[in-house]
Amino acid sequence: MKFFLLLFILVPVFSQSTDREQGLITGDPYWRQALGGAVLSLPSVQAQSVVVALDGGNIRAYSAIGTPMWNYSARGRISPYVTRSREGTSYLSRTNGTLIAVNRSGRELWRRNMEEPLCARVVTGWDGRIFAPTNGKIYCYTASGTRLWTRTLETPFLIAPKLNRSGGIIFALNNNEVYQVDHFGNAHVWMLSNTPAVLVSAEHRQVLVLYTDGSMEMLATAEDWYIAAQGYSETITLPRLPARPIAAAARDNNIAITLTDGRVTLLSLNERQILWTADSHIREAPNNRSGAETEIEMLFDERGIYLLNRNGATGFSHNGRRLWFKLLQNTAAIPAFGNDGVLYSGGSDWILYAYKVEDRILTERNALYGPLPDGSYGLGTPQPYLTIDLPLNEFETRFKLEQINAALDAGFIGNNESSWKSFLLSVSAGNHPIQSRLNALNLLGKIGSQETIPWLVNIFRNDNEPLIRAAAVTAIGEIGVDPQGIAIQTFLFTLIQGIRDDQILIALTSATGALCRFSGPPLSETGIRILNLLAANNQPSLVRRQANRELDSLR
């Protein structure tokens, strides 16, 4: 009798010990929240919060500890894709093709008509711009909703767009064409003879293609303009993968690849060999032994390599050791893994679950909002090689400004963006008549790149002409994003120092309200302090009224 009692006690202990040795994460969720609807797509984690899209046409946001934050309704059915930018803006679309931007406080910022709904997630660029894919086109907008360019596609996407290492996007179409499109809309196109399964952005503007048969090919662009326009492939010797690839993630020159049989392998482009192969949760799931689902998300960062699908998630160390795996049941979409080590899963039971699977937190080069971008487009200062052909007289300058304004109204800046922005920066701070400088600053606000914020702040701080200072502030408000807090802190400091010009004060009031509405907290905490100072009794009555209107709009 004692033997059987001892055996009864030991069996569960042995089972739990085996789970720990295998890295299986068990136990109750870290927190759970009722959603009031079915989850449409994987949660989007950013800005210490998580956002989920629901079938009722709304998106809900929760804090990292599960506190409900806001609930936004699109007032119509939405496509199953939500993307968050580094400052926490959510981008989604209604099924009628309306693209919507919602700030991190749940306030709608703008709507634009794309004619068709999103067919994949929006991709966010380095300076706040977004790339929005539909079945027939790709649209590029500024963070404040100005359309910069549109590219029409011949066939639907085979592989959805994702950010490449140059700040543009890569994708493949159903006709086996692979595109590498830069932030200005310029494209390199390769026509492949075989069907690609996965694309990976490599260094030096190269694209690694993983084919369905396990073979690989490196696509490269050339310096020669004609060859670059046609595209060519670089022959390098790479090993054949042991099974069909279905997802990949890159870090430096190492590529983590998920195979259809549930294994994960690490490929070194430097060494041209596979470094290791390991089993994921897919091979542990009883209902998935015959093969993995095609919908896979992968992350590859300084902590390790992470594989996620609707059946669960697995974490690996860089050397291939499986750290943990979590099996999920009755999920409605792929889970998301946050930088705080929490796995977020939307269930078909209308509940959002959060599981704490890691204690490690991803260290980031943080600005005021989210991690700093991986690079810069070089749009923040005039480029000498682009300003060689500047207009020689004021008539030519006015004509150029009118040309840029017309292109903006038409929604097509495209490849002219770099030279035109360099021209506008030069005019805004040069020895030109005030009206030309004002027009240039107005257009800089419309084109809207956060890279120009320091330039505009410098004009505001140092220019002698109040009209120009006010126009620089207005342009900052038009751009809408201030992810490093440079502008808002300058506004506060300058206001405390004392400003007497009514035009500058009105511009400060409107721009501060715009920045607060776009970004929300923590930037809006400083912004509300500024608006309260502007609403004080010692300010001119017109400024007070405007400040109170801006404060009311934030409540």
C-alpha positions in Angstrom: 0.0 0.0 0.0 2.9 2.4 0.9 4.5 1.6 -2.4 1.4 2.5 -4.5 1.0 5.7 -2.4 4.6 6.7 -3.1 4.2 5.9 -6.8 1.0 8.0 -6.9 3.0 11.0 -5.4 6.0 10.6 -7.7 4.3 10.3 -11.0 3.1 14.0 -11.2 6.4 15.2 -9.9 8.2 13.2 -12.6 5.9 14.5 -15.2 6.4 18.2 -14.2 10.2 17.6 -14.1 10.1 16.2 -17.6 8.2 19.2 -18.8 10.7 21.6 -17.3 13.6 19.6 -18.9 11.9 19.9 -22.3 11.2 23.6 -21.7 7.4 23.3 -21.7 5.7 26.4 -20.2 2.6 25.4 -18.3 0.3 27.0 -15.7 -2.3 29.8 -15.6 -2.0 32.9 -17.7 -0.2 36.0 -16.4 -3.6 37.7 -17.0 -6.6 37.4 -19.2 -9.2 39.8 -20.5 -12.6 39.4 -22.1 -12.6 41.0 -25.6 -16.3 41.0 -26.6 -15.5 39.6 -30.0 -13.4 37.2 -32.0 -9.8 38.1 -32.7 -9.1 38.7 -36.4 -5.3 38.7 -36.5 -2.2 38.4 -34.3 -2.0 41.1 -31.5 0.3 44.0 -32.1 2.7 44.8 -29.3 4.3 48.2 -28.9 4.5 51.2 -26.5 4.1 49.0 -23.4 0.7 47.8 -24.6 -1.0 45.4 -26.9 -3.7 46.0 -29.5 -6.1 43.4 -31.0 -8.4 43.7 -33.9 -11.9 42.2 -33.5 -14.5 41.0 -35.9 -17.0 43.6 -34.7 -15.0 46.3 -36.4 -13.2 47.6 -33.4 -9.7 47.4 -31.9 -9.0 47.2 -28.2 -5.8 48.1 -26.3 -4.5 46.7 -23.0 -1.6 47.7 -20.9 1.3 45.2 -20.3 -0.4 44.2 -17.0 -3.8 43.6 -18.6 -5.6 46.9 -17.8 -8.1 47.9 -20.4 -6.9 51.2 -22.0 -9.3 52.0 -24.9 -11.7 50.6 -27.4 -11.8 52.2 -30.9 -14.7 51.5 -33.4 -14.0 51.9 -37.1 -17.8 52.0 -37.6 -17.7 49.2 -40.2 -16.1 45.8 -40.8 -12.2 45.8 -40.8 -9.6 43.7 -42.5 -7.6 41.4 -40.3 -4.4 43.5 -40.1 -3.3 46.0 -37.5 0.2 47.5 -37.4 1.6 49.8 -34.7 4.4 52.3 -35.4 7.2 53.0 -32.9 5.2 55.8 -31.3 2.2 53.5 -30.9 0.0 54.6 -33.8 -2.3 51.8 -35.0 -2.9 51.5 -38.7 -5.9 49.4 -40.0 -8.4 49.5 -42.8 -12.1 49.0 -43.2 -13.1 46.4 -45.8 -14.3 49.2 -48.1 -10.7 50.4 -48.5 -10.6 53.2 -45.9 -7.2 53.4 -44.3 -7.3 54.6 -40.7 -4.7 55.8 -38.2 -5.5 55.7 -34.5 -3.1 57.1 -31.9 -1.9 55.3 -28.8 -4.8 56.8 -26.8 -7.4 55.4 -29.1 -8.1 58.7 -30.9 -8.7 58.6 -34.7 -6.1 60.7 -36.4 -7.0 60.5 -40.1 -8.7 58.4 -42.8 -7.7 57.9 -46.4 -9.4 56.1 -49.3 -7.4 53.4 -50.9 -10.3 51.9 -52.9 -9.3 48.4 -51.7 -8.7 47.1 -48.1 -5.3 46.1 -46.8 -4.3 42.6 -47.9 -1.4 42.5 -45.4 0.0 44.5 -42.6 1.2 48.0 -43.0 5.0 48.4 -43.0 6.4 51.4 -41.1 9.5 53.1 -42.4 12.4 54.8 -40.6 11.0 58.3 -40.6 7.4 57.6 -39.7 6.2 56.9 -43.3 4.1 53.8 -43.9 3.8 51.4 -46.8 0.2 50.2 -47.2 -0.4 47.1 -49.4 -3.7 46.3 -51.2 -4.3 43.6 -53.8 -3.5 45.9 -56.7 -1.3 48.7 -55.3 1.1 49.9 -52.6 0.6 53.3 -51.1 3.2 55.3 -49.3 1.9 57.9 -46.8 3.5 60.2 -44.2 2.6 59.6 -40.6 0.2 62.5 -40.9 -1.6 61.0 -43.9 0.0 62.8 -46.9 0.3 60.4 -49.9 3.8 60.4 -51.2 3.5 57.8 -54.0 1.5 54.9 -55.3 2.8 51.8 -57.2 0.4 49.7 -59.2 1.0 45.9 -59.3 0.2 43.5 -62.0 -0.8 40.6 -59.8 -1.6 40.0 -56.1 1.1 39.3 -53.5 2.6 35.9 -53.1 4.8 37.1 -50.2 3.6 40.1 -48.3 5.8 43.2 -48.0 8.3 43.6 -45.1 10.9 46.2 -44.3 14.4 45.6 -45.7 17.7 46.8 -44.4 17.6 49.9 -46.5 14.4 51.2 -45.1 12.3 50.1 -48.1 10.3 47.0 -48.6 10.7 43.6 -50.3 7.9 41.3 -51.6 7.0 38.8 -54.2 4.0 38.6 -56.6 2.1 35.6 -57.8 3.9 35.8 -61.2 7.2 35.0 -59.5 8.5 38.6 -59.6 10.5 39.7 -56.6 10.4 43.5 -55.8 12.8 45.6 -53.8 11.1 49.0 -53.5 12.9 51.9 -51.8 11.2 54.6 -49.7 10.8 56.8 -52.8 9.0 54.2 -54.7 11.9 53.1 -57.0 11.9 49.4 -57.7 14.4 46.7 -58.6 12.5 43.7 -60.1 13.7 40.1 -60.6 11.7 37.6 -62.6 12.3 34.2 -61.1 11.9 30.9 -62.9 10.9 29.1 -59.8 8.3 30.0 -57.1 9.8 31.6 -54.0 8.7 30.5 -50.6 10.4 33.1 -48.3 12.4 36.3 -48.9 15.0 37.6 -46.5 16.7 41.1 -46.7 20.5 40.7 -46.6 23.3 43.2 -46.4 24.3 45.5 -49.3 20.8 45.7 -50.8 20.7 41.9 -51.4 17.7 39.7 -51.2 18.0 36.0 -50.2 15.3 33.9 -51.9 14.4 30.5 -50.3 12.6 28.3 -52.8 10.0 25.6 -52.1 12.5 22.8 -52.9 14.9 24.0 -50.2 17.4 25.7 -52.6 18.5 29.3 -52.1 19.6 32.1 -54.3 21.0 35.6 -53.6 19.5 38.5 -55.6 21.7 41.6 -55.8 21.5 45.1 -57.3 24.3 46.5 -59.3 25.9 50.0 -59.3 25.4 50.3 -63.1 22.0 51.9 -63.5 20.9 49.7 -66.5 21.8 46.4 -64.8 20.3 47.6 -61.5 17.0 48.4 -63.3 16.9 44.9 -64.8 18.1 43.1 -61.7 20.4 40.2 -61.6 21.3 37.2 -59.3 24.6 36.6 -57.6 25.8 33.1 -57.7 26.9 31.9 -54.2 27.1 28.4 -52.9 24.6 27.7 -50.2 23.5 24.4 -48.8 20.1 23.0 -49.6 17.6 23.1 -46.8 16.4 19.6 -45.6 12.7 20.6 -46.0 10.5 23.3 -47.5 11.0 26.7 -45.7 7.9 28.6 -44.6 9.3 31.6 -42.6 12.6 33.3 -41.8 14.1 36.1 -39.7 17.5 37.6 -40.1 20.0 39.2 -37.7 23.3 40.4 -39.1 24.3 37.7 -41.5 22.6 34.8 -39.8 19.2 33.6 -41.0 16.8 31.6 -38.8 14.5 29.5 -40.9 11.3 27.5 -40.0 10.7 24.3 -42.1 7.4 22.6 -42.8 8.3 19.7 -40.6 8.5 22.0 -37.5 12.3 22.2 -37.3 14.1 25.5 -37.0 17.5 25.9 -38.6 20.2 28.6 -38.5 22.0 29.5 -41.7 25.2 31.5 -41.7 25.7 33.6 -44.8 29.3 34.3 -43.9 30.2 30.6 -43.4 27.8 29.4 -46.2 26.6 26.6 -44.0 23.8 25.5 -41.6 25.0 26.0 -38.0 22.3 24.0 -36.2 18.8 22.5 -36.5 16.4 22.1 -33.6 12.8 21.0 -32.9 10.1 23.5 -32.2 6.7 23.2 -30.4 5.2 22.2 -33.8 6.8 18.7 -33.5 5.5 18.5 -29.9 1.9 19.3 -30.8 -0.1 16.1 -31.2 -2.3 17.5 -33.9 0.6 18.9 -35.9 3.0 16.1 -36.4 2.4 15.8 -40.1 3.5 19.3 -40.9 3.5 23.0 -39.8 0.9 25.6 -40.7 1.9 28.0 -43.4 1.2 31.0 -41.1 4.3 31.6 -39.1 5.8 34.6 -37.3 9.5 34.7 -36.4 11.6 37.1 -34.3 15.4 37.2 -34.1 16.9 39.6 -31.6 19.6 39.8 -29.0 17.7 37.5 -26.7 17.2 34.6 -29.1 15.1 33.2 -31.9 11.3 32.9 -31.5 8.8 31.0 -33.6 5.1 31.5 -33.3 2.0 29.9 -34.9 -1.6 29.3 -33.9 -0.5 26.1 -32.0 2.0 27.9 -29.8 5.4 29.4 -29.6 9.1 28.3 -29.1 12.1 30.2 -27.9 15.7 29.3 -28.9 19.1 30.6 -27.8 21.4 31.8 -30.5 23.4 28.5 -30.3 20.2 26.4 -30.9 19.3 25.4 -27.4 15.5 25.3 -27.0 14.8 27.6 -24.1 11.0 27.0 -23.8 7.9 26.2 -25.7 4.2 26.9 -25.1 1.4 24.9 -26.6 -1.9 26.8 -27.2 -5.4 25.6 -27.9 -8.4 27.2 -29.5 -6.5 30.2 -30.7 -8.1 32.6 -33.2 -4.8 34.0 -34.6 -1.1 33.8 -34.3 0.1 34.9 -30.9 2.5 37.9 -30.4 5.7 38.0 -28.3 6.6 41.2 -26.6 9.9 42.7 -25.6 8.9 42.2 -22.0 8.9 38.4 -22.4 5.1 38.1 -22.5 3.2 35.9 -25.0 -0.2 37.4 -26.1 -2.8 35.0 -27.5 -6.3 35.7 -28.7 -8.6 32.8 -28.1 -11.6 31.7 -30.1 -13.5 32.1 -26.8 -13.2 35.9 -27.1 -10.6 36.2 -24.4 -7.0 37.6 -24.7 -4.5 35.6 -22.7 -1.0 36.8 -21.6 1.6 34.3 -20.6 4.9 35.2 -19.0 7.4 32.9 -20.7 10.6 34.8 -20.2 12.1 37.1 -17.5 14.6 38.6 -19.9 13.6 42.0 -21.4 14.9 43.2 -24.8 17.2 46.1 -24.3 16.5 48.9 -26.9 18.0 52.2 -28.0 14.9 54.0 -26.8 13.8 57.4 -27.7 10.7 58.9 -26.1 8.7 56.4 -28.1 9.9 52.9 -28.8 13.2 51.8 -30.3 15.2 54.1 -32.5 15.0 53.3 -36.2 17.7 51.2 -37.8 18.8 54.0 -40.1 18.1 57.3 -41.7 16.9 58.4 -45.2 19.1 61.5 -45.0 16.2 63.9 -45.4 17.0 66.1 -42.5 19.5 68.5 -44.1 20.1 69.9 -47.6 22.4 67.6 -49.6 25.0 69.6 -51.6 24.9 67.2 -54.6 21.1 67.7 -54.8 21.2 71.5 -54.6 23.6 72.1 -57.5 20.7 73.0 -59.8 18.8 75.2 -57.4 16.8 78.0 -59.1 18.9 81.0 -59.9 16.3 83.7 -59.3 13.1 84.2 -57.4 10.8 83.6 -60.3 12.3 80.1 -60.8 12.0 79.5 -57.0 8.3 80.4 -57.0 7.7 78.1 -60.0 9.5 75.2 -58.2 7.5 75.7 -55.1 4.3 75.7 -57.1 5.4 72.5 -58.9 6.1 70.7 -55.5 2.7 71.9 -54.2 0.9 70.5 -57.2 2.7 67.2 -56.9 1.7 67.0 -53.2 -1.9 67.7 -54.0 -1.8 64.9 -56.6 -0.3 62.5 -54.1 2.9 61.8 -56.1 6.2 63.0 -54.8 8.0 59.7 -55.5 11.6 59.8 -56.7 11.7 63.6 -56.5 11.3 63.6 -52.7 15.0 63.7 -51.9 15.9 66.6 -54.2 12.7 68.5 -53.6 13.1 68.2 -49.8 16.7 69.3 -50.1 15.5 72.3 -52.1 12.8 73.2 -49.5 15.3 73.0 -46.6 17.6 75.3 -48.4 14.9 77.8 -49.2 13.4 77.7 -45.7 16.7 78.8 -44.2 18.3 80.8 -47.0 18.4 84.4 -48.2 15.1 84.3 -50.0 12.1 86.6 -49.6 9.9 85.8 -46.6 7.0 84.5 -48.7 9.1 81.9 -50.4 10.5 80.8 -47.1 7.0 80.6 -45.7 5.9 78.5 -48.7 8.9 76.2 -48.3 8.1 75.6 -44.6 4.5 74.9 -45.3 5.5 72.3 -47.9 8.0 70.7 -45.5 5.1 70.2 -43.1 3.0 68.6 -45.7 5.8 66.2 -46.9 6.2 65.3 -43.3 9.4 63.4 -42.3 10.4 63.3 -38.7 14.0 63.6 -39.9 13.3 67.3 -40.6 12.2 68.1 -37.0 15.7 69.1 -35.8 16.1 71.5 -38.8 12.7 73.1 -38.1 13.4 73.4 -34.4 16.7 75.1 -35.2 14.9 77.7 -37.4 12.3 78.3 -34.6 15.1 78.9 -32.1 17.4 81.0 -34.1 15.6 82.9 -36.9 15.1 86.6 -36.4 11.8 86.8 -38.3 8.7 86.0 -36.1 6.7 84.9 -39.2 9.3 82.4 -40.1 9.6 81.1 -36.5 5.8 80.7 -36.4 5.8 78.9 -39.8 8.5 76.5 -38.6 6.4 75.6 -35.5 3.3 75.1 -37.7 5.3 72.7 -40.0 6.3 70.6 -36.9 2.6 70.4 -36.0 1.7 69.3 -39.6 4.3 66.5 -39.4 2.7 65.3 -36.3 5.4 63.1 -34.9 8.1 64.1 -32.4 9.3 60.7 -31.2 12.4 62.0 -29.5 10.6 64.9 -27.8 13.0 67.5 -29.3 10.2 69.9 -30.5 8.0 69.7 -27.5 10.8 70.2 -25.0 12.0 73.2 -27.1 8.5 74.6 -27.1 8.4 74.4 -23.3 11.8 75.8 -22.7 11.2 78.8 -25.0 7.8 79.5 -23.5 9.3 79.6 -20.0 12.0 81.9 -21.2 9.3 84.3 -22.4 7.7 84.9 -25.8 5.7 88.1 -26.6 4.8 87.6 -30.3 1.1 86.6 -30.7 1.7 84.8 -34.0 4.4 82.6 -32.5 2.2 81.9 -29.4 -0.7 80.9 -31.6 1.5 78.6 -33.7 2.9 77.0 -30.5 -0.6 76.4 -29.3 -1.8 74.7 -32.4 1.3 72.7 -33.0 1.4 71.5 -29.4 -2.2 70.3 -29.6 -1.4 68.5 -32.9 1.6 66.7 -31.4 -0.4 65.7 -28.3 -3.3 64.4 -30.4 -1.0 62.4 -32.6 1.4 60.9 -30.0 -0.6 60.9 -26.7 1.4 60.2 -23.5 4.1 60.6 -22.4 4.7 63.5 -24.9 1.2 64.9 -24.2 2.0 65.3 -20.5 4.6 68.0 -21.4 2.2 69.3 -24.1 -0.7 69.7 -21.6 1.7 71.6 -19.4 2.5 73.9 -22.3 -1.2 74.4 -23.1 -2.0 75.3 -19.5 0.7 77.9 -19.6 -0.7 79.3 -22.8 -4.2 79.3 -21.3 -3.1 81.4 -18.3 -4.5 84.8 -17.6 -1.2 86.6 -18.5 -1.5 85.4 -22.1 -3.3 87.4 -24.9 -7.0 86.5 -25.1 -6.7 85.0 -28.6 -4.0 82.7 -27.4 -6.0 81.7 -24.2 -9.0 80.8 -26.3 -7.0 78.7 -28.7 -5.2 76.9 -25.8 -8.5 76.1 -24.2 -9.8 74.7 -27.4 -6.8 72.5 -27.8 -7.1 71.3 -24.2 -10.8 70.5 -24.7 -9.8 68.4 -27.8 -7.5 66.2 -25.7 -10.1 65.3 -23.0 
